[in-house]
Every structure is written in structure tokens, then in C-alpha cells.
Amino acid sequence: MPAPARCPTCDQRIFNRRLALCEFCGALLPLSELLSPEELEADEDRVDAEARRARFERRLDRDERAEVRRRRRRGFGWGFPLGPFG
């Protein structure tokens, strides 16, 4: 595995290759240490896909919980009707 990229000014590790400035000293980082436009686009696509998947999973969880509540109200959850108070 290659060594982590370091700021040429303060020698601190570069944690975010999307930023043009060093997060420690504020120096301008060389282009060779930053993500290329293609890498940036791929990273944005990955983040967007993860966000869509998370929204879908939350929606699915919400829909599943609503279906369980509907079934319980109809008596399907326990195998018998809940009666006049359920």
C-alpha cells in the first residue's frame, strides 16, 4: 500500500483529497495530491448511490412497519382479532 499523501509545507497527512488547501496549515496542495475530475465524479456518484440506497431502506422500513401495524389491527399479527378495543 502506498504511503499516505502529505502536505509539502507542514508534512501533515492529507485526509481529504477533495480540498485544494491543507486542513492544517492552509497551504495550496499540489494537483498531483488532489483527486482528479474523474475520481471526483466517481466519488460523487458513489455517495449519491449510497444516499439513494439509504433513502430506499428507510422507506422500506417505514412501509414494513406500517404493514405490521395494519396486520395487527386486522388481527393477522397474532392469529386472532384484537377485539373491540384493538
Summary of the structure (lengths in Angstrom):
residues: 86
radius of gyration: 25.5
end to end distance: 61.1
largest distance: 74.9
contacts: 170
relative contact order: 0.08
helix: 48%
strand: 5%
